[in-house]
Amino acid sequence: MDVPRTDSPPRRTTPIGEALADEDVVARVLGGDVALFEVLMRRYNQRLYRAARAITRDDAEAEDVLQETYVRAYTALAQFEGRAKWATWITRIAVNEALARVRRRGRFVDRDAADIMEDGSMDERSVTDGRQLGPGQEAEVRELAAFVERAVDELPDSYRTVFVLREVEELSTAETAECLDVSEELVKVRLHRARTELRRMLDERFGAATREVFDFHASRCDRIVAAVLTRIASL
């Protein structure tokens, strides 16, 4: 079945469209309600951007990947047969597009299947308690997130992609494996190694910062010495 074409800009989505399951939205788009494709884009913009950004390490290129992904998905929509979930199908398109771009530039270094020969066991992620943060705490979280983002950017390519899908987007091991077309065991190994490497980097950087905590600067030393000497002189 051919994907319907339209020369007019798509209308804004409706609450009805937003309530539909992915596969139902796809069916309606194929049936002629082209505007509902916006529902799918808005649902998966963040996931696909993060996946593409993890691979390309470039904000602008990640956005280009998203646009190309959606265009390719739309033109091939009739080929979506529901054997995989829509979320997995579209994520795989984005991952493949991003990988193709960086490989053309010789930037992506993959890890081979020998990774699974080493122990990839790990504990499951902890669940946050969902507490509300105040404005000051939100600023601290943003600052910490930027710090962690820089560290994640330094991970080996394939580890970084797995880490973002598993830890940031919170996909399951099975979903991540399906999106990346690798085994679940390899996902576990790469996530374990990503965590280990991140822990090493963060410990290294925080360790340096920790040694500066509550530092007794020379100016403070001079100020206290002067104050004490003044008080002694008055005795």
Residue pairs with C-beta under 8 A, 6 or more apart in sequence:
1 30
1 78
2 78
3 29
3 30
3 74
3 75
3 77
3 78
4 29
4 30
4 31
4 32
4 34
5 34
6 34
10 34
10 35
10 37
10 38
11 35
12 35
12 38
13 35
13 36
13 38
13 39
13 42
17 25
17 28
17 33
17 35
17 36
17 38
17 39
18 39
20 28
20 36
20 39
22 40
22 43
22 85
22 86
22 87
23 82
23 85
23 86
25 36
25 37
25 39
25 40
25 86
26 40
26 77
26 80
26 86
28 36
29 36
29 37
29 40
29 77
30 77
30 78
37 70
37 74
40 86
40 90
41 70
44 87
44 90
44 91
45 66
46 169
47 87
47 91
47 169
48 65
48 66
48 69
48 90
48 91
48 94
49 62
49 63
49 66
50 164
50 165
50 168
50 169
51 91
51 94
51 95
51 98
51 161
51 164
51 165
51 169
51 179
52 61
52 62
52 65
52 66
52 69
52 94
52 95
52 97
52 98
53 59
53 62
53 164
54 152
54 160
54 161
54 163
54 164
54 165
55 95
55 98
55 99
55 102
55 108
55 157
55 160
55 161
56 62
56 65
56 98
56 101
56 102
57 153
57 160
61 98
61 101
62 98
65 94
65 97
65 98
65 101
66 94
68 97
69 90
69 93
69 94
69 97
72 93
72 97
73 80
73 89
73 90
73 93
80 86
80 89
84 92
84 178
87 175
88 175
88 178
88 179
91 165
91 179
92 178
92 179
92 180
92 181
95 161
95 179
95 180
99 108
102 108
102 157
107 157
108 157
109 156
109 157
109 158
110 157
110 158
111 156
111 158
111 159
111 190
113 186
115 186
115 189
115 190
115 193
116 183
116 185
116 186
116 189
118 189
119 189
119 192
120 185
120 186
120 188
120 189
120 190
120 191
120 192
120 193
121 188
121 192
122 188
122 191
122 192
122 195
125 166
125 167
125 170
133 141
147 205
148 198
148 202
151 198
151 201
151 202
151 205
152 160
152 163
152 164
152 198
153 160
154 201
155 163
155 194
155 197
155 198
156 193
156 197
158 190
159 190
159 191
159 193
159 194
159 197
160 194
161 180
162 176
162 180
162 187
162 190
162 191
162 194
163 190
163 191
163 194
163 195
163 198
165 171
165 175
165 176
165 179
165 180
166 173
166 176
166 187
166 191
167 191
171 179
173 184
173 187
173 188
173 191
174 184
176 187
177 183
177 184
177 186
177 187
180 187
